[in-house]
Structures are given as structure tokens and as C-alpha cells.
Amino acid sequence: MKKPTAKADANGAQETLPVTTAVKSTAVVTTDASVFDQYEGVGFEHVTARDVLIPRLTLMQGLSPQINPKKTEYIKGAKLGDICDVGTGEVFEGSILFLPVYYIKQWLEWAPRDSGKGLVNVHPDDRLMEETEKDPTTGKNVLPNGNILSETAQWFGLNLSAMGRLSFLPMASTQLKKSKKWLHLSMTEKRKRADGTEYTPPLFYRVYELTSVDESNAKGDFFGWKIERNKALPEFADNWQVLLKEATAFRESLMKGEAKADLASMQPGEADGGEGRSDDESSM
């Protein structure tokens, strides 16, 4: 047992101090996160689709800020060819499984890259295309004000490689032909009713595998999308009915204009694949 210690006061007298003994805590520290199960959705009661931007899926290219350590958008471990969810910073290597629910085409107006202004406007149709001139060097459509108009196909759906996260994927320039192929695969899908008549099932009937592949054109090498059919939703997962409910709810939100894609943070040429255009850009 430790003896009491003494301390001298201002007059030199000794003061006896009590001994303090460190007491170990007997509290049990647990890492069992199931305690949160009872609080499902708490704190998000007033959050609606209008309050949330749909994160964007993109391919890591040479100019992607996510692979540049000097950029604020840098994601540790991201590399060329990876599929990246730029909203969450999650990176997927090789491929993802995606359930499409909605397709739309828009024309994005970009300021010249060297201006640093980025996305200027989003147009719902191609009326401004008549005012553009094709740049013979880049193949881009240039407006009289010097801005670039980019035809962009946008696919919205559930990223099943990320537990069904709501996502969208823009495709422009060299990747437009991939979008057309995707539409072809979807629209040529057929099912039979009980009475034997055929019909085209909804876009969210089938899961697709989206793979990052090497491509090249006159402007150089880059990464593009490869779109392949995977399983039909009822064959994909035991909880397919839950996914179907989420898909239809997401589509309804998009149709109402409530859910919004994260376009503002896009980089010029991000959805293009390569910086130039492909000679068969308009082909299947």
C-alpha cells in the first residue's frame, strides 16, 4: 500500500495529501452497431427527393480530377479505367451491375475549357444545334458565343453493386453509340403474357452489366462503356420485389422533376469517353 505523500506550504510546514488511486472503468465497450436498428430513418423525416442530388457514375480518364492528388476531388486509390461514383467517392474496379429505370436526352452547354467556367446551361431539346458549327479540329459543336453544345444521353437507375444506390450515368460524344446499343437491347426485349401475346417489358425489367473497356480514336486512348444484358430482375435477387418498388418510385420522382441529377459538378468532356469524336459516333 502506498504511503500518503507530503507537500510543503508557503511557511515550510508539511501538509499530508491523500493518496489517489487510478480506478479502471468497468464499462463494457461494444462495437455492435445493431443498437441503431431501432432508429431506422430517424433524422431524415423532412428530406424529400427535391433535397438530394442523384450521384453520378463516370469512368476515370486521364483528365479526371479524382486521380490527380493535387485536386480537391482526388480519391485515394482511384486509377485510370475505374468506375467512380463521384457523389460518394466510391470506386468500382472493372464493372458494375445496374438496373436502369429512366432515360432522357439533354443538350449540355459548356464554356470553353480554358475559361474555367464549366457547365453554363442545360437544354431540353436540340433546337440550338442549328446555330452551331462543327470545329474541324475537335469535332465539337460550337455556338456563336463560343460555348460548346454536347448531346448527352442520361441513364438513371439503381447501382446494384452499391446496394441499390440511386445513380445516373451520362453518355456523350463517343459514348452515344453505347447508349443507342443499350436502348436497342432494352427495346428488343420481349415477354409473353398468359394469353400468349407478346409485349416489351419496362426498362427496369433487366439488370445490365456495365464494364470499363479500353478504346481509342484519332485523339488517343481512353476508356469507354461496354453494355451487356445480365439477369432479368426476378431472377437476379430474392428481394427483387423490393428493388422493383424502389425502381418505380425513383422513376416517378424523376418524371415529376423532383429528383435531380448532379450535373453542376461535371467536368467538360467527362461523359465523352475520349476528348475527340469517334468516326462512327452516330452508328450503332
C-alpha positions as CSV (number, residue, x, y, z in Angstrom):
1,M,0.0,0.0,0.0
2,K,1.3,3.4,-0.9
3,K,2.0,5.9,1.9
4,P,0.5,9.4,2.0
5,T,2.8,12.0,0.4
6,A,3.8,15.3,2.0
7,K,3.9,18.8,0.4
8,A,5.4,21.9,1.9
9,D,3.2,25.0,2.4
10,A,4.4,28.6,1.9
11,N,5.7,28.6,5.6
12,G,7.6,25.4,5.2
13,A,5.1,23.3,7.1
14,Q,4.4,19.8,5.8
15,E,0.9,19.0,4.5
16,T,-0.2,15.4,4.2
17,L,-2.0,14.7,1.0
18,P,-4.4,11.8,0.4
19,V,-3.3,9.1,-2.0
20,T,-5.3,8.9,-5.2
21,T,-5.6,5.5,-6.8
22,A,-6.4,5.1,-10.5
23,V,-9.6,3.2,-10.9
24,K,-10.2,1.2,-14.1
25,S,-13.6,1.6,-15.8
26,T,-15.7,-1.5,-15.7
27,A,-17.9,-0.1,-18.5
28,V,-18.2,-2.6,-21.5
29,V,-17.4,-1.0,-24.8
30,T,-19.3,-2.7,-27.6
31,T,-19.0,-2.4,-31.4
32,D,-22.3,-4.0,-32.0
33,A,-24.0,-1.5,-34.4
34,S,-27.3,-3.2,-34.1
35,V,-28.3,-0.6,-31.5
36,F,-29.0,1.7,-34.4
37,D,-31.6,-0.7,-35.9
38,Q,-34.3,0.8,-33.8
39,Y,-33.6,4.3,-35.3
40,E,-34.2,3.5,-39.0
41,G,-34.7,6.7,-40.9
42,V,-34.5,9.0,-37.9
43,G,-33.4,12.5,-38.7
44,F,-34.5,12.3,-42.3
45,E,-38.2,12.8,-41.7
46,H,-38.3,16.1,-43.7
47,V,-35.9,15.1,-46.5
48,T,-37.6,14.8,-49.9
49,A,-36.3,13.9,-53.4
50,R,-36.0,17.7,-54.1
51,D,-33.4,18.0,-51.4
52,V,-31.0,15.4,-52.8
53,L,-28.8,15.3,-55.9
54,I,-28.5,12.0,-57.7
55,P,-24.8,10.9,-57.7
56,R,-23.1,10.5,-61.0
57,L,-21.2,7.4,-62.3
58,T,-18.3,8.1,-64.5
59,L,-15.1,6.5,-65.9
60,M,-11.7,7.6,-64.7
61,Q,-9.9,9.3,-67.7
62,G,-6.5,11.0,-67.9
63,L,-8.0,14.4,-67.1
64,S,-10.3,13.1,-64.3
65,P,-9.6,15.2,-61.1
66,Q,-10.3,12.2,-59.0
67,I,-7.0,10.6,-59.9
68,N,-5.0,13.8,-59.5
69,P,-3.5,14.2,-56.0
70,K,-3.3,18.0,-56.5
71,K,-7.1,18.3,-57.0
72,T,-9.7,18.7,-54.2
73,E,-11.8,16.0,-55.9
74,Y,-8.9,13.4,-55.5
75,I,-9.9,10.0,-54.4
76,K,-7.2,7.9,-52.9
77,G,-6.8,4.6,-54.8
78,A,-8.8,5.7,-57.9
79,K,-7.0,4.9,-61.1
80,L,-7.5,5.1,-64.9
81,G,-10.4,3.0,-66.1
82,D,-12.1,2.7,-62.7
83,I,-15.8,3.3,-62.4
84,C,-16.4,6.1,-59.9
85,D,-19.4,7.4,-58.0
86,V,-18.3,11.0,-57.8
87,G,-21.0,11.8,-55.2
88,T,-19.9,9.3,-52.6
89,G,-16.3,8.9,-53.7
90,E,-16.7,5.1,-54.1
91,V,-14.6,3.4,-56.8
92,F,-15.6,0.2,-58.6
93,E,-12.9,-1.8,-60.5
94,G,-13.9,-3.4,-63.7
95,S,-17.7,-3.4,-63.8
96,I,-20.9,-2.8,-62.0
97,L,-24.4,-4.2,-62.1
98,F,-27.0,-1.5,-62.9
99,L,-30.8,-1.6,-63.1
100,P,-32.0,1.2,-65.4
101,V,-35.3,2.9,-64.6
102,Y,-35.4,6.1,-66.8
103,Y,-33.8,7.5,-69.9
104,I,-33.6,11.1,-71.1
105,K,-31.5,13.1,-73.5
106,Q,-30.4,16.7,-72.9
107,W,-28.0,19.1,-74.6
108,L,-25.4,20.5,-72.2
109,E,-23.9,23.9,-72.9
110,W,-20.2,24.2,-71.8
111,A,-18.0,27.2,-71.7
112,P,-14.6,26.7,-73.4
113,R,-12.3,24.6,-71.2
114,D,-9.7,27.3,-70.8
115,S,-12.4,29.7,-69.4
116,G,-12.7,27.6,-66.2
117,K,-16.5,28.2,-66.1
118,G,-17.7,24.7,-66.8
119,L,-21.4,23.9,-67.4
120,V,-23.3,27.0,-68.4
121,N,-26.8,25.7,-69.2
122,V,-28.9,22.6,-69.8
123,H,-31.2,22.5,-72.8
124,P,-34.2,20.0,-73.0
125,D,-34.0,19.8,-76.9
126,D,-31.7,20.2,-79.8
127,R,-33.1,23.5,-81.2
128,L,-29.8,25.2,-80.6
129,M,-27.9,22.7,-82.7
130,E,-28.9,24.6,-85.8
131,E,-26.9,27.5,-84.6
132,T,-23.7,25.5,-84.0
133,E,-20.7,25.0,-86.3
134,K,-18.5,21.9,-86.2
135,D,-15.0,22.5,-85.0
136,P,-12.8,20.7,-87.6
137,T,-10.1,20.0,-85.0
138,T,-12.2,18.7,-82.1
139,G,-15.4,17.7,-83.8
140,K,-17.3,19.6,-81.2
141,N,-20.5,21.7,-81.9
142,V,-19.6,25.3,-81.2
143,L,-22.3,28.0,-80.6
144,P,-21.9,31.6,-81.8
145,N,-20.9,32.7,-78.3
146,G,-18.0,30.2,-78.3
147,N,-19.7,27.7,-76.0
148,I,-19.8,24.0,-76.8
149,L,-23.2,22.2,-77.1
150,S,-23.0,18.5,-76.2
151,E,-25.8,16.0,-76.9
152,T,-25.9,13.9,-73.8
153,A,-27.9,10.7,-73.1
154,Q,-28.6,10.2,-69.4
155,W,-29.4,6.9,-67.8
156,F,-30.9,6.8,-64.3
157,G,-31.2,3.7,-62.2
158,L,-30.1,1.6,-59.2
159,N,-26.4,0.8,-58.8
160,L,-26.8,-2.8,-57.6
161,S,-23.1,-3.1,-56.9
162,A,-23.7,-0.4,-54.2
163,M,-26.7,-1.9,-52.5
164,G,-29.1,-0.3,-55.0
165,R,-27.9,3.3,-54.7
166,L,-29.8,5.8,-56.8
167,S,-27.4,6.9,-59.6
168,F,-27.2,8.4,-63.0
169,L,-24.8,7.9,-65.9
170,P,-24.3,10.5,-68.7
171,M,-23.0,9.5,-72.1
172,A,-21.9,11.9,-74.8
173,S,-19.8,12.0,-78.0
174,T,-18.0,8.7,-78.5
175,Q,-20.3,7.0,-75.9
176,L,-23.6,7.9,-77.6
177,K,-23.4,4.8,-79.7
178,K,-23.2,2.8,-76.5
179,S,-26.4,4.5,-75.3
180,K,-28.1,3.6,-78.6
181,K,-27.0,0.0,-78.2
182,W,-28.4,0.0,-74.6
183,L,-31.7,1.3,-75.9
184,H,-31.7,-1.4,-78.6
185,L,-31.1,-4.2,-76.1
186,S,-33.9,-2.8,-73.9
187,M,-36.5,-2.2,-76.6
188,T,-36.0,-5.5,-78.3
189,E,-36.6,-7.4,-75.0
190,K,-39.9,-9.4,-75.3
191,R,-42.1,-11.2,-72.8
192,K,-45.3,-13.2,-73.2
193,R,-48.5,-12.7,-71.3
194,A,-50.6,-15.6,-70.0
195,D,-52.8,-15.3,-73.1
196,G,-49.7,-15.7,-75.4
197,T,-49.4,-12.1,-76.6
198,E,-46.0,-10.5,-76.7
199,Y,-45.1,-7.2,-75.2
200,T,-42.0,-5.1,-74.5
201,P,-41.3,-5.1,-70.7
202,P,-40.3,-1.9,-68.8
203,L,-36.8,-0.6,-68.8
204,F,-36.3,-1.8,-65.3
205,Y,-37.1,-5.4,-66.2
206,R,-33.5,-6.4,-66.7
207,V,-30.2,-5.8,-64.9
208,Y,-27.2,-4.8,-67.1
209,E,-23.5,-5.3,-66.5
210,L,-21.6,-2.1,-67.3
211,T,-17.9,-2.7,-67.9
212,S,-15.0,-0.3,-68.4
213,V,-13.0,-1.1,-71.6
214,D,-10.0,0.4,-73.4
215,E,-10.9,2.4,-76.6
216,S,-9.1,4.7,-78.9
217,N,-9.7,7.1,-81.8
218,A,-7.6,9.7,-83.7
219,K,-7.3,11.8,-80.5
220,G,-5.8,9.0,-78.4
221,D,-6.6,6.2,-75.9
222,F,-9.4,6.4,-73.4
223,F,-11.9,4.3,-71.5
224,G,-15.5,3.6,-72.6
225,W,-18.5,1.6,-71.6
226,K,-19.4,-1.9,-72.6
227,I,-23.1,-2.7,-72.0
228,E,-24.3,-6.3,-71.7
229,R,-27.5,-7.9,-70.5
230,N,-27.4,-9.7,-67.2
231,K,-30.3,-11.4,-65.5
232,A,-33.9,-10.4,-65.6
233,L,-34.8,-8.7,-62.3
234,P,-37.0,-11.6,-60.9
235,E,-34.0,-13.9,-61.5
236,F,-31.4,-11.6,-60.1
237,A,-32.3,-11.5,-56.4
238,D,-34.7,-12.9,-53.9
239,N,-35.7,-9.4,-52.9
240,W,-36.5,-8.4,-56.5
241,Q,-39.9,-7.1,-55.5
242,V,-38.2,-4.6,-53.1
243,L,-35.9,-3.5,-55.9
244,L,-38.9,-3.2,-58.2
245,K,-40.7,-0.9,-55.7
246,E,-37.6,1.3,-55.4
247,A,-37.2,1.4,-59.2
248,T,-40.8,2.5,-59.8
249,A,-40.6,5.1,-57.0
250,F,-37.4,6.5,-58.4
251,R,-38.9,6.7,-61.9
252,E,-42.0,8.5,-60.6
253,S,-39.8,11.0,-58.8
254,L,-37.8,11.7,-61.9
255,M,-40.9,12.1,-64.0
256,K,-42.3,14.7,-61.6
257,G,-39.0,16.6,-61.8
258,E,-38.3,16.1,-58.1
259,A,-35.1,14.1,-58.3
260,K,-32.2,16.0,-59.8
261,A,-29.0,14.7,-61.4
262,D,-25.7,16.1,-60.2
263,L,-24.8,17.9,-63.4
264,A,-23.2,21.0,-61.8
265,S,-20.0,19.1,-60.8
266,M,-19.4,17.5,-64.2
267,Q,-16.2,18.2,-65.9
268,P,-16.0,19.3,-69.6
269,G,-15.7,16.2,-71.7
270,E,-16.3,13.9,-68.8
271,A,-19.1,11.9,-70.4
272,D,-17.4,11.8,-73.8
273,G,-15.0,8.9,-73.2
274,G,-12.3,10.4,-75.4
275,E,-11.7,14.1,-75.9
276,G,-12.3,13.8,-79.6
277,R,-15.2,12.2,-81.5
278,S,-15.3,8.8,-83.0
279,D,-15.7,8.4,-86.7
280,D,-18.6,6.0,-86.1
281,E,-20.1,8.2,-83.4
282,S,-23.5,8.1,-85.0
283,S,-23.6,4.4,-85.8
284,M,-24.8,1.5,-83.7
